[in-house]
Amino acid sequence: MRLLVLGGTEFAGRAVVEAALGRGWEVTVLNRGRRRPPPGVRALRGNRTAPGGLAALAGGEWDAVVDTWSAAPRAVHEAARLLTGRAGRYVYVSSCSVYAWAPPAGYTEDAPLVEGTAADAGTTEYPRDKRGGELAALDTFGADRSVLVRAGLILGPYENVGRLPWWLTRIARGGPVLAPGPRDLPLQYVDVRDLAEWILGAVTQGLSGPCNLMGPQGHATMGGLLEACVDVTGAAAELRWTTPEAVLDAGVEPWTQLPVWVPPGSDLHDALHAADVSRAVATGLRCRPVTETVADTWSWLRGIGSTAPQRPGRPAVGLDPAVEARLLGL
């Protein structure tokens, strides 16, 4: 298989590249050259937001293209238009944020969507930009040759958002740790490597259309995630489970100040941790244990000096130590 990855050096794109190389595929990446791609790829330079920035793609043919773009949709539209006659399938890594708010628990790929425009040249807001990216792929490759990967929470090595790295770093410091409850709160996420393997499987199977791409609800719990962090770091940390009411009454923001966590029974929990993923499972999604995701992320984090990369334009996550201490009565 010949695969083109637009990007290919960070998080999801890098995981796709590594998985494809592991299958013996011929992989080409196009990026600005700021980060070195994995060994074994054909690296092309280009800037998708600059005039003539796709010139390096003027020649060549591929069985599939994988695109993780998250800003103004025109970049997806321009790339897809250029490649439509020279690539078999366009895989766009979208987001479950494209569903109109608030999707009910158990929502499927048929749930109502936000509005978006394929050719928008300016960034608007994340859900509309991602929907615009979907429309750009559909407008050029058609529904039968487009795969819309509506990912939810993505964790694992190379994470550049900071959610799991923050928990690992915090727990590694030891001492009493604010653990937002309930302990058995079901989570829904996907390891970035399992996401990558599903994408490659979708290409080989000739799949098309949208797919909610995260593990089954309850594949992990908040307790399982944080206890795995304690285990792999070997820290002298004490998880102090705190009720959702106490956390919210203190003005702590779910998801951002306490990454991954959102209170049970809320619109946020339904949207982020309660999607119907039966299509993904039926088409080959296999999810590794949370302990493996946590252990491998900790190993990667330690290997780069324990400071995770931060994706530009994304707000920092995590709880201020003073706020945590106050909540814990320290």
C-alpha positions in Angstrom: 0.0 0.0 0.0 1.1 3.5 -0.8 0.1 6.0 1.9 0.4 9.8 2.0 0.1 11.4 5.4 -0.3 15.2 5.5 1.7 16.0 8.6 3.0 12.8 10.0 5.3 13.9 12.8 3.0 14.6 15.7 0.6 12.6 17.8 -2.1 11.0 15.5 -0.3 11.6 12.3 2.9 10.1 13.6 1.1 7.1 15.0 -0.5 6.4 11.6 3.0 6.7 10.0 4.6 4.3 12.4 1.7 1.8 12.1 1.9 1.9 8.3 5.7 1.4 8.3 5.1 -1.6 10.7 2.9 -3.1 8.0 5.5 -2.6 5.4 3.6 0.1 3.5 5.3 2.8 1.4 4.8 6.0 3.3 5.1 9.6 2.1 4.7 12.6 4.5 4.2 16.3 3.7 5.0 18.8 6.3 6.9 22.0 7.0 10.0 20.2 8.1 10.0 21.5 11.7 10.1 18.0 13.1 11.8 14.9 11.8 9.5 12.1 10.6 10.1 8.5 11.6 12.9 6.7 9.7 11.8 5.0 6.5 9.4 7.6 5.1 9.7 9.7 2.0 9.6 13.3 3.4 8.3 16.2 1.3 8.3 19.8 2.4 5.2 22.1 2.1 3.2 24.7 3.9 -0.5 24.1 3.4 -1.4 27.7 4.3 1.1 29.4 1.9 0.7 30.0 -1.9 2.1 27.1 -3.8 2.6 25.2 -0.5 1.4 21.9 -2.0 3.8 22.0 -5.0 5.7 19.0 -3.7 2.5 16.9 -4.3 2.4 17.7 -8.0 3.5 14.2 -8.9 2.8 10.8 -7.4 -0.1 8.5 -6.7 -1.3 6.9 -3.5 -3.8 4.4 -2.4 -4.9 6.6 0.5 -4.3 10.0 2.1 -4.6 10.6 5.8 -5.3 14.2 6.9 -5.4 15.4 10.5 -5.9 19.1 9.8 -7.7 21.1 12.5 -7.8 24.7 11.4 -9.4 26.5 8.5 -11.1 24.0 6.2 -9.8 25.4 3.0 -6.5 23.6 3.6 -8.3 20.3 3.4 -10.3 21.4 0.4 -7.1 22.4 -1.5 -5.2 19.2 -0.7 -8.2 17.0 -1.5 -8.9 18.8 -4.8 -5.2 18.4 -5.8 -5.2 14.7 -5.0 -8.6 13.6 -6.1 -7.4 12.0 -9.3 -4.2 10.5 -7.8 -5.4 8.9 -4.5 -7.9 6.2 -3.9 -9.3 7.3 -0.6 -9.3 10.3 1.6 -9.2 9.7 5.4 -10.0 12.8 7.4 -9.4 12.6 11.1 -12.4 14.7 12.3 -13.9 14.9 15.8 -17.1 14.0 17.7 -17.3 17.8 18.3 -19.0 18.0 14.9 -22.3 16.8 16.4 -24.8 19.5 17.3 -24.8 20.3 21.0 -25.7 18.5 23.1 -25.8 15.0 21.6 -27.6 12.5 23.9 -25.9 9.5 25.4 -25.7 6.7 22.9 -25.6 9.0 19.9 -24.7 7.4 16.5 -23.1 8.7 13.4 -26.5 9.8 12.3 -26.9 12.5 15.0 -27.4 16.1 13.9 -24.3 18.0 12.9 -23.1 21.6 13.3 -22.9 23.7 10.2 -19.6 24.1 8.3 -18.2 25.4 5.0 -15.6 23.4 3.0 -13.8 26.4 1.5 -13.5 28.7 4.6 -10.1 30.3 4.6 -10.2 31.6 8.1 -10.4 29.7 11.3 -13.8 29.9 13.0 -14.3 27.5 15.9 -13.2 23.9 16.3 -16.5 22.1 15.7 -17.3 24.1 12.5 -13.7 23.8 11.2 -13.8 20.1 11.6 -17.2 19.8 10.0 -15.8 22.0 7.2 -12.9 19.6 6.8 -15.3 16.7 6.4 -17.3 18.6 3.8 -14.1 19.4 1.9 -13.2 15.7 1.7 -16.8 14.8 0.7 -17.0 17.6 -2.0 -13.8 16.3 -3.7 -13.6 12.6 -3.1 -17.3 11.8 -2.7 -19.0 9.8 0.0 -17.8 6.5 -1.4 -14.1 7.4 -1.2 -14.0 9.5 2.0 -13.6 8.2 5.6 -14.5 10.6 8.3 -12.9 9.5 11.6 -14.9 11.2 14.3 -12.5 10.7 17.1 -13.2 11.5 20.8 -10.6 11.7 23.5 -7.3 10.4 22.2 -4.5 9.3 24.6 -1.2 7.7 24.3 2.5 8.4 23.4 3.3 11.6 21.6 0.2 13.4 23.1 0.6 17.1 22.5 -2.6 18.2 24.3 -1.3 17.4 27.7 -4.2 15.5 29.4 -2.6 12.2 30.3 0.9 13.7 30.7 -0.6 16.2 33.2 -2.0 13.4 35.4 1.2 11.4 35.2 3.3 14.4 36.1 1.0 15.4 38.9 0.9 11.9 40.4 4.6 11.5 40.0 5.1 14.4 42.4 3.4 12.3 45.1 1.4 13.3 48.2 -2.4 13.7 48.4 -3.9 14.0 44.9 -7.4 15.3 44.2 -9.2 12.4 42.4 -12.5 13.6 40.9 -15.2 10.9 41.4 -16.9 8.8 41.3 -14.1 6.2 41.1 -16.2 4.0 38.8 -17.0 6.8 36.4 -17.0 5.3 32.9 -14.6 6.8 30.4 -14.5 6.7 26.6 -11.2 7.3 24.8 -9.0 5.7 22.2 -5.3 4.9 22.4 -3.7 6.8 19.4 -2.1 3.6 18.2 -5.4 1.8 18.2 -6.8 4.8 16.2 -4.0 4.4 13.7 -4.5 0.7 13.3 -8.3 1.2 12.7 -7.5 3.8 10.0 -5.2 1.5 8.2 -7.8 -1.3 8.4 -10.4 1.1 7.0 -8.1 1.7 4.0 -7.5 -2.0 3.4 -11.2 -2.8 3.7 -12.3 0.0 1.5 -14.5 1.6 4.1 -16.2 4.9 3.7 -18.4 7.3 5.6 -18.4 8.6 9.2 -17.4 6.6 12.2 -17.3 7.4 15.9 -13.8 6.4 16.8 -13.3 5.8 20.5 -13.4 2.7 22.7 -16.6 1.3 24.2 -17.9 3.2 27.2 -16.5 1.7 30.4 -13.5 0.2 28.7 -11.8 2.2 31.4 -12.9 4.1 34.5 -11.6 7.2 36.2 -10.3 5.0 39.0 -8.6 2.6 36.6 -6.9 5.4 34.8 -5.6 7.2 37.9 -4.6 4.0 39.7 -2.6 3.0 36.6 -0.8 6.3 36.8 0.1 5.6 40.4 1.4 2.2 39.6 3.6 3.1 36.6 5.1 6.2 38.2 5.8 4.3 41.5 5.0 7.5 43.3 4.0 7.8 46.9 0.7 9.3 45.9 -2.6 9.1 47.7 -5.7 9.4 45.6 -8.3 11.3 47.5 -11.6 10.6 45.8 -13.8 13.7 45.9 -17.4 14.0 44.9 -18.4 15.7 41.7 -20.5 18.2 43.7 -17.5 19.2 45.8 -15.3 19.7 42.7 -17.9 21.8 40.9 -18.8 23.8 44.0 -15.2 24.9 44.2 -15.4 26.3 40.7 -13.1 23.8 39.1 -13.6 23.4 35.4 -14.2 19.8 34.2 -12.1 18.6 31.2 -9.6 21.5 31.3 -8.5 21.9 34.9 -9.1 18.2 35.6 -8.2 16.6 32.3 -10.4 13.7 31.0 -12.9 14.1 33.9 -16.4 15.4 33.4 -19.2 15.0 35.9 -21.6 12.1 35.5 -25.1 12.8 34.2 -24.0 16.0 32.5 -24.2 17.0 28.8 -20.4 16.9 28.7 -20.3 13.3 29.9 -22.9 12.2 27.4 -21.0 14.0 24.6 -17.5 12.9 25.5 -17.9 9.6 27.2 -21.1 8.0 25.9 -21.1 7.7 22.1 -22.3 4.6 20.3 -19.2 3.0 18.8 -20.7 -0.2 17.5 -19.6 0.7 13.9 -16.0 1.2 14.9 -16.0 -2.1 16.8 -17.7 -4.0 14.0 -15.1 -2.7 11.5 -12.1 -3.7 13.5 -11.4 -1.4 16.4 -9.4 -3.2 19.1 -8.6 -1.4 22.3 -5.6 -2.2 24.4 -5.9 -2.0 28.2 -5.7 1.3 30.0 -2.7 0.1 31.9 -0.7 -0.3 28.6 -1.7 3.1 27.4 -0.6 4.7 30.7 2.6 2.7 31.0 3.7 3.5 27.4 2.8 7.2 27.8 4.9 7.4 30.9 7.8 5.6 29.2 7.7 8.1 26.3 7.3 11.1 28.6 10.4 10.1 30.7 12.3 9.5 27.5 11.8 13.2 26.4 12.7 14.7 29.8 9.2 14.5 31.4 7.9 17.6 29.6 5.2 16.9 27.0 5.0 19.0 23.8 2.2 21.5 23.7 0.3 21.9 20.5 0.1 25.6 19.5 -3.2 27.2 19.9 -4.4 24.8 22.6 -4.9 26.1 26.1 -2.9 24.5 28.9 -4.6 21.9 31.0 -4.3 21.1 34.7 -5.3 22.2 38.2 -3.3 24.9 40.0 -1.6 23.3 43.1 -3.0 26.0 45.4 -6.6 25.2 44.3 -6.0 21.5 44.8 -4.5 22.0 48.2 -7.5 24.2 49.2 -10.0 21.6 48.0 -8.1 18.9 50.0 -8.0 21.0 53.1 -4.2 21.1 53.2 
